[in-house]
Structures are given as C-alpha cells and as structure tokens.
Amino acid sequence: MPAPHEPNARIQVLARALHRDIQQELLPVYALIMPFGLVREVGYGRVIASRFTFFATMGLELLATEIEEPFGTDRNDLPLDDLADRIATDTRHILTAAPEAAGPPPAN
C-alpha cells in the first residue's frame, strides 16, 4: 500500500510545473499590455521605461532557467557523457601504466 503523502507530492510537482508554464506564458502578455492602461496617470515615458525593465527581468529569468538545470540533452547543457568517457579512458590508462612505471615491489 503506497504512503498517503505520495499522491500529494505528485500533485504538488504537477502544480509547480503548471504554475511555471502559466507564469512563462502570461507574464509577458501582462507586462506588455499593463503599462498602456496607466498612460493617463504616468505618461508614455513610463511605458518605455517599463519595457526596458521587463526585458531585463525576463532576460535574467531565462538565464536563471538555463543555469538551473545544466544536466540534460540540450545543446548548451554539460557534456556529461564526454566527461565520463574521458574519465574512464584516463583511469584505464593510469591503471594499465602504473605497474610498469612503478617497477618491482619492494622486498621485505
């Protein structure tokens, strides 16, 4: 019988993923439309300033998203397979070359 908290954990993971998707799709729409509703109160200068602020903030958000998960198969992810192959090759080379370089074992 599964633990009672297990379905809740799955629901929370799904809710976080859904929230992230909604945030990434609706936040740009809101940030691009909202300043025009404030033109009468603050003027067009604030609309332009809010655009620069929005693009800077979204740029940082996209950068953070890329840095958050470096392990994957995207073009800019870490090449873990290549690193593992290189470590295996170097380790194999060290282990096969070690007895020859060390010479005979010391006599006791």
Backbone as CSV, one residue per row, in Angstrom:
resi,resn,N_x,N_y,N_z,CA_x,CA_y,CA_z,C_x,C_y,C_z
1,MET,0.854,-1.181,0.000,0.000,0.000,0.000,0.896,1.240,0.000
2,PRO,0.702,2.178,-0.948,1.563,3.365,-1.005,1.311,4.299,0.170
3,ALA,2.333,5.057,0.468,2.219,6.020,1.575,1.172,7.077,1.221
4,PRO,0.424,7.578,2.202,-0.639,8.535,1.905,-0.133,9.868,1.369
5,HIS,1.091,10.235,1.651,1.607,11.524,1.196,2.133,11.469,-0.241
6,GLU,2.281,10.283,-0.805,2.828,10.157,-2.152,1.976,10.839,-3.226
7,PRO,0.651,10.651,-3.263,-0.150,11.378,-4.269,-0.066,12.890,-4.096
8,ASN,0.014,13.356,-2.863,0.129,14.794,-2.639,1.420,15.341,-3.224
9,ALA,2.502,14.593,-3.128,3.782,15.037,-3.692,3.683,15.120,-5.211
10,ARG,3.007,14.156,-5.827,2.842,14.192,-7.284,1.995,15.384,-7.710
11,ILE,0.954,15.638,-6.942,0.089,16.780,-7.254,0.867,18.082,-7.117
12,GLN,1.697,18.185,-6.095,2.488,19.394,-5.903,3.472,19.597,-7.052
13,VAL,4.090,18.536,-7.524,5.020,18.643,-8.646,4.279,19.099,-9.894
14,LEU,3.111,18.523,-10.150,2.318,18.924,-11.309,1.853,20.378,-11.184
15,ALA,1.463,20.776,-9.974,1.014,22.155,-9.761,2.155,23.140,-9.992
16,ARG,3.354,22.807,-9.552,4.504,23.688,-9.774,4.815,23.811,-11.272
17,ALA,4.760,22.696,-11.985,5.031,22.726,-13.421,3.969,23.545,-14.151
18,LEU,2.707,23.384,-13.773,1.636,24.148,-14.397,1.784,25.628,-14.084
19,HIS,2.121,25.939,-12.838,2.314,27.341,-12.449,3.467,27.961,-13.238
20,ARG,4.545,27.219,-13.410,5.697,27.720,-14.159,5.319,27.986,-15.616
21,ASP,4.547,27.068,-16.216,4.122,27.258,-17.605,3.215,28.467,-17.747
22,ILE,2.257,28.604,-16.847,1.342,29.750,-16.902,2.114,31.045,-16.696
23,GLN,3.030,31.034,-15.755,3.818,32.236,-15.480,4.644,32.630,-16.699
24,GLN,5.249,31.667,-17.356,6.089,31.982,-18.505,5.282,32.460,-19.697
25,GLU,4.024,32.061,-19.801,3.218,32.481,-20.945,2.437,33.758,-20.683
26,LEU,1.892,33.909,-19.483,1.020,35.050,-19.213,1.754,36.279,-18.696
27,LEU,2.865,36.096,-18.042,3.597,37.249,-17.517,4.055,38.197,-18.627
28,PRO,4.616,37.715,-19.727,4.982,38.651,-20.799,3.773,39.404,-21.371
29,VAL,2.649,38.721,-21.513,1.451,39.389,-22.031,1.014,40.490,-21.079
30,TYR,0.985,40.173,-19.794,0.601,41.165,-18.788,1.568,42.350,-18.789
31,ALA,2.855,42.056,-18.813,3.855,43.128,-18.742,3.863,43.998,-19.990
32,LEU,3.467,43.458,-21.113,3.437,44.253,-22.336,2.158,45.091,-22.467
33,ILE,1.044,44.609,-21.912,-0.235,45.315,-22.037,-0.485,46.278,-20.882
34,MET,-0.111,45.912,-19.677,-0.422,46.681,-18.477,0.021,48.146,-18.532
35,PRO,1.208,48.495,-18.995,1.607,49.911,-18.987,0.689,50.818,-19.797
36,PHE,0.075,50.271,-20.842,-0.815,51.105,-21.639,-2.076,51.497,-20.865
37,GLY,-2.440,50.731,-19.865,-3.564,51.095,-19.011,-3.226,52.234,-18.068
38,LEU,-1.962,52.501,-17.879,-1.526,53.554,-16.957,-1.056,54.813,-17.676
39,VAL,-1.234,54.902,-18.982,-0.721,56.032,-19.755,-1.300,57.347,-19.253
40,ARG,-2.592,57.374,-18.942,-3.203,58.632,-18.486,-2.581,59.121,-17.184
41,GLU,-2.268,58.204,-16.287,-1.733,58.593,-14.982,-0.241,58.911,-15.020
42,VAL,0.543,58.150,-15.792,2.001,58.278,-15.717,2.665,58.738,-17.010
43,GLY,1.968,58.706,-18.117,2.540,59.152,-19.382,3.236,58.033,-20.136
44,TYR,3.600,58.357,-21.382,4.225,57.354,-22.250,5.671,57.046,-21.860
45,GLY,6.315,57.945,-21.162,7.692,57.675,-20.721,7.770,56.464,-19.818
46,ARG,6.773,56.287,-18.984,6.756,55.138,-18.081,6.552,53.838,-18.862
47,VAL,5.815,53.896,-19.953,5.621,52.703,-20.787,6.955,52.245,-21.358
48,ILE,7.733,53.179,-21.864,9.043,52.833,-22.427,9.978,52.313,-21.336
49,ALA,9.971,52.970,-20.182,10.824,52.516,-19.076,10.412,51.124,-18.601
50,SER,9.113,50.862,-18.570,8.672,49.537,-18.134,9.065,48.460,-19.141
51,ARG,9.133,48.800,-20.414,9.575,47.834,-21.429,11.030,47.425,-21.178
52,PHE,11.893,48.399,-20.939,13.297,48.075,-20.668,13.430,47.228,-19.407
53,THR,12.693,47.587,-18.379,12.732,46.824,-17.132,12.232,45.399,-17.364
54,PHE,11.152,45.268,-18.109,10.593,43.946,-18.393,11.589,43.068,-19.150
55,PHE,12.181,43.600,-20.204,13.107,42.789,-20.996,14.357,42.408,-20.201
56,ALA,14.825,43.301,-19.344,15.973,42.956,-18.496,15.599,41.855,-17.507
57,THR,14.432,41.966,-16.907,13.987,40.965,-15.940,13.751,39.615,-16.616
58,MET,13.119,39.616,-17.777,12.883,38.351,-18.475,14.188,37.741,-18.967
59,GLY,15.156,38.563,-19.332,16.462,38.033,-19.712,17.133,37.313,-18.555
60,LEU,17.048,37.910,-17.367,17.599,37.250,-16.181,16.832,35.972,-15.851
61,GLU,15.527,35.982,-16.039,14.716,34.792,-15.787,15.103,33.659,-16.735
62,LEU,15.280,33.961,-17.998,15.684,32.933,-18.955,17.086,32.408,-18.659
63,LEU,17.973,33.299,-18.268,19.324,32.881,-17.883,19.278,31.960,-16.671
64,ALA,18.480,32.328,-15.675,18.353,31.500,-14.470,17.762,30.140,-14.798
65,THR,16.820,30.092,-15.725,16.224,28.813,-16.120,17.261,27.908,-16.774
66,GLU,18.121,28.468,-17.590,19.163,27.666,-18.229,20.202,27.175,-17.223
67,ILE,20.548,28.011,-16.273,21.551,27.637,-15.279,20.988,26.639,-14.267
68,GLU,19.680,26.703,-14.048,19.037,25.871,-13.034,19.172,24.387,-13.325
69,GLU,19.120,23.984,-14.581,19.181,22.573,-14.945,20.265,22.329,-15.995
70,PRO,21.529,22.189,-15.556,22.612,22.014,-16.536,22.758,20.581,-17.036
71,PHE,22.018,19.649,-16.444,22.153,18.242,-16.824,20.992,17.859,-17.718
72,GLY,21.270,17.645,-18.969,20.227,17.278,-19.920,20.837,17.001,-21.272
73,THR,20.011,17.111,-22.294,20.487,16.817,-23.644,20.403,18.031,-24.559
74,ASP,20.159,19.195,-24.003,20.130,20.409,-24.819,21.535,20.740,-25.303
75,ARG,21.595,21.604,-26.296,22.882,21.974,-26.897,23.816,22.645,-25.893
76,ASN,23.272,23.408,-24.950,24.107,24.165,-24.023,24.227,23.498,-22.652
77,ASP,23.840,22.229,-22.515,23.999,21.518,-21.254,25.414,20.949,-21.146
78,LEU,25.760,20.536,-19.954,27.089,19.964,-19.730,27.243,18.648,-20.493
79,PRO,28.392,18.413,-21.113,28.607,17.169,-21.868,29.030,16.033,-20.935
80,LEU,28.087,15.528,-20.147,28.421,14.526,-19.133,28.903,13.214,-19.741
81,ASP,28.358,12.809,-20.871,28.814,11.563,-21.496,30.274,11.684,-21.933
82,ASP,30.622,12.805,-22.512,32.018,13.012,-22.924,32.948,13.053,-21.714
83,LEU,32.507,13.717,-20.652,33.332,13.775,-19.441,33.511,12.391,-18.835
84,ALA,32.443,11.603,-18.775,32.538,10.251,-18.216,33.444,9.369,-19.064
85,ASP,33.338,9.474,-20.390,34.222,8.694,-21.269,35.677,9.078,-21.065
86,ARG,35.944,10.357,-20.929,37.322,10.823,-20.720,37.871,10.331,-19.382
87,ILE,37.048,10.376,-18.351,37.487,9.879,-17.035,37.768,8.381,-17.114
88,ALA,36.898,7.623,-17.790,37.114,6.179,-17.919,38.398,5.880,-18.691
89,THR,38.643,6.620,-19.769,39.858,6.421,-20.566,41.103,6.753,-19.746
90,ASP,41.078,7.884,-19.055,42.236,8.270,-18.244,42.482,7.283,-17.111
91,THR,41.421,6.817,-16.470,41.566,5.852,-15.373,42.134,4.542,-15.897
92,ARG,41.611,4.074,-17.044,42.134,2.851,-17.646,43.618,2.999,-17.984
93,HIS,43.992,4.159,-18.521,45.390,4.413,-18.875,46.273,4.422,-17.620
94,ILE,45.816,5.055,-16.554,46.597,5.105,-15.310,46.764,3.715,-14.719
95,LEU,45.685,2.923,-14.722,45.758,1.586,-14.124,46.608,0.621,-14.943
96,THR,46.652,0.763,-16.249,47.482,-0.136,-17.052,48.936,0.311,-17.068
97,ALA,49.200,1.588,-16.923,50.575,2.089,-16.949,51.223,2.044,-15.573
98,ALA,50.472,1.959,-14.525,51.017,2.033,-13.174,51.970,0.899,-12.835
99,PRO,51.662,-0.364,-13.113,52.614,-1.442,-12.750,53.938,-1.330,-13.487
100,GLU,53.934,-0.906,-14.713,55.174,-0.795,-15.465,56.057,0.335,-14.928
101,ALA,55.424,1.465,-14.591,56.179,2.626,-14.134,56.675,2.438,-12.707
102,ALA,55.994,1.667,-11.919,56.345,1.550,-10.511,57.566,0.642,-10.306
103,GLY,57.791,-0.273,-11.200,58.916,-1.190,-11.049,58.526,-2.360,-10.153
104,PRO,59.532,-3.145,-9.769,59.220,-4.318,-8.936,58.827,-3.866,-7.521
105,PRO,58.019,-4.662,-6.848,57.626,-4.303,-5.467,58.830,-4.398,-4.546
106,PRO,58.842,-3.582,-3.504,59.999,-3.602,-2.579,60.069,-4.926,-1.813
107,ALA,61.291,-5.357,-1.543,61.494,-6.614,-0.813,61.422,-6.330,0.676
108,ASN,60.760,-7.217,1.394,60.661,-7.064,2.873,61.524,-8.035,3.581
